[in-house]
Amino acid sequence: MDSEHLESVLLGGKRRYTRLEVAEKAGVPIERAARLWRALGFATVGDHEVVFTDADIDAVRTADQLISSGLLDRGLEAPVARTLGLHLSRLAEWQVRMLWTLITENEHLGRDDAQTVMLVERLLPELQRVQDFVWRRHLAAFAGRALASPDEDLEARTEVVGFVDMVGYTRLTRSLDEGALSAVLEGFELLATEVIADHHGRVVKMIGDEVLFVADAPADAAGIALTLTERTTADEDLPEVRAGLAAGRILSRFGDVYGSVVNVAARLTSLARPGTALIDRALADEVAELPGFAVRSLRPVTVRGYTRLHPYVLRRA
């Protein structure tokens, strides 16, 4: 395959510059440009390696202008770059796997390099348009929540955090081949994302056999946990799951969530029986007042980090 031509298509141009030339043309100190490059998750290159394109110069210049204009605090530059690199690298990996499957399953494409490059040239703009659409829709959704409560600190706010994980996943990895295990994981991810979206929650991250989500309303969070436990129990192709939820102030940073509430939700998940959901006292007090749900108090337990954690079983009324 004409890898040089394909690479030029993907990068938006040919490799023309060293990192010293990029820094000079963008008007940014070389140390800062190198720091951004590493934060984005790219391997360090030598001073004289010609690996950069005109698009790299534009990107460094744009980042510098964001800081110079005051839109982005200088101290956030590296963390923002790390977050972008982390999430977009996973997206890129998935897209390349999808493209590779398309090529290998089509004998004509597999033999014709020119056809493969033409396919990439045609697909790339379409992928960009879809990504832009999805990004804007999520941007609008988050902006709507922020504007609905303008006085609230978006980095530290009251929400419900939930974990849902598959029971017996380690055993599955020993008994299933790679294809079957991949099908189970894909089925779980599909179900989890659908249910969480339907109940107005947000997926924070998928961690193999586990999903971490947040929701603004206790009823939505409870609905997510119970619906997932019910649907996996009824699905012969998926193992049962267990869930743990906690409510309170959480710290949101670059797409992830932190704080004691997150830790409590994780501990409750580890205590839950297959097909059940446990919640903390704060959430139980709110859910108990809602129609359609019921809670039952359990004995306080001692777990790592908490000497008397008081769990409640969440059920349908």
Secondary structure, DSSP 8 states (H G I E B T S, - for coil): --HHHHHHHHHTS---B-HHHHHHHHT--HHHHHHHHHHTT-----TT---B-HHHHHHHHHHHHHHHTTSS-GGGHHHHHHHHHHHHHHHHHHHHHHHHHHHHT-HHHHH-HHHHHHHHHHHHHHHHHHHHHHHHHHHHHHHHHHHHSTTS-TTEEEEEEEEEEETTHHHHHHHS-HHHHHHHHHHHHHHHHHHHHHTT-EEEEEETTEEEEEESSHHHHHHHHHHHHHHHHH-TTS--EEEEEEEEEEEEETTEEESHHHHHHHHHHHH--TT-EEE-HHHHHHHTTSTTEEEEE---EEETTEEEE--EEEEE-
